[in-house]
Amino acid sequence: MKLFNINFIKKKNKLIDNKKQSKKIDRYCEIGKLVKEARIENNLSIRELSLISKIPESSINAIENNIKELRPKYPFMRSILLKLEKCLFIKDNSLVMLANNETNSFEKSNDRLIIRKFDFLDSWQGNIFYFLFLIFTLFILNRYFISNIDIIEFQIIEEKVK
């Protein structure tokens, strides 16, 4: 009975861990709240902040309201967050660290196949592979056509005459 109980507890713990992992904390909500609070503390509108920081209003609005479709991708987001920290007098790297935590929490993709990661058209490895494939097919075709040719044998004529 103890074995059954232990196995049941282990399975239950695994289910709880899976549920915790499936709930990802969106750090951009916290970033948006911090940016909005700092902007309000400095008595700035989104338009004024956009003029000061040279960041488009749509990006600032997307960051504050956590709109994923309009929010820039991470490399651009990092530079935007650095500018916002300077313009809103937020502690250095506080927003960037929150964004870094978000990018590190993504699950690894299951694309472990080399073929999916391998670019056949625009890489030197693809060109070498294509070149070797062409040479291989030439050898195969050459072998096929040479083996199908009837070989003409020459006999010595003097032996037949006698």
N, C-alpha and C positions, 0 to 999 in steps of 0.2 A: 504494500500500500504506500510505503514511503517513496518507492521509486516512481510510482505514478504521480504522487504529489510533487516530487522534485521536478519531474519532466513538465508537469502542468505549470509550475511556477516559472520555469525557464522559458517556456513558450509565451507565457503571459508577459514576462519582462521583455522579450524580444518584440512583442506586439506594441508595448508601450514605447520602447526605444524607436521603433519604426514610425510611430505617430509623432513623436517629438522631432524626428528628423524631417518628416514630411511638412511640418509647420515651419516655414522659413520666416524669420523675422526680417521684415523689410526695413533696412536701415535708412532708406531714402525718406521714409515717413519722419524719422527723427531729424534728418538733415533739413527737410522742408520746414518742420516746426522751428528749428533753431534759426534758420534764415528768416522766416517770417517774424519771429520775436525780435531778432536783432534789427530788422528793417523798421519795425514799428517803434522800437526804442529810439532809433535814430531819426524818427519822424520823416521817413522817406516813402514815397510811393514807388510802385514797380517801375513806372516810367522814369522817375528821377534816378533810381538805382541803375536802370539800364543805361542812362546817359553817363552816369559816373563811371560805371564799370565796363562800358562798351560791350555788354552782354545783351543779346536780344531779349525783348520782353517775353516772348513766347517761352524761351528757355527758363527764365526766372519763374514765370508762372507755372511751368511744368514741374520745376523743382519744388516750389512751395506747395502745390496741390498734389504732388506725386502722380503725375500723369505719365505712365510708362511709355506711351506711344510718342509723346512729344519730347520726352527727356532725352538729352544727348547720350551717346554711348560713353563708356568709361574713360577712354583717353581724353576726350573733350570735356567730359564731366569733371575730371580731376583739375584741369586748368581753370574751368569755370568756378569750381569750389575754392581754389586758391585765390582767385580775384575777389570772390564774394567775401572771403575771410579778411582780406585787406581793406575792402571798401566798407564793410560793416563792423570793423574792429573786433572781430571774433578771434579768440585764442588761435594761434598758428597751428595748422594741421589738425584741428579738431574735426572739421568736416571731412577732410580727406581721409582721415583714419577710419571714420564711419563708413565711407565709401569703399575703402580697402577691405574692411571686414566683410562687406557684402559680396565683393567679387571673389574673395577666398572661400566663401561658404557654398558656392555652386558645386553641384555634384559633377564628378568626372563623367564625360560622355562615354558611351559604350562603343564608340567608333575606334576599335582597336585594330581593325583591318588596315593593313598598309595601303591597300589599293584605294581606299577612300581618301586617304591623306596624300596620295601620290598624284601629282599633276603631270599627266603624260604630255601635254602640249607645250607648256611654258617652262619646263625645267630641263636642266642639262641631263638629269638622270633619265627623264622621259626620252630625250633625243638619243641617248646611248642605247636605251632599251629598244627603241624603234629601229635603230641602225642594226643592232644584233639580230633582231627579229627578221629584218630584210635579208641579211646574210644567211641566216638559218634557212629561210624559205628558198633562197637560191640554191643552197646545197641540196635540199630535199628535192627540188624540181630537177636539178642536174642529175642526181642519182636516179631518179625515176626515169628520165628520158634515156640515159645511158644504158640502164639495165634492160630496156625494151628494144634496143637496136640489135638486129641479128648480126653476129660477128662473122665476117667473111674470112674463111681460112684458106690460106694459100698452100697448095701442095707442090712439092717439087715435081716438075714435069719429067725430068729424066728418069725417075723411078718408075713412072707409069709406062713409059715407052718400052722399056726392056721387057 
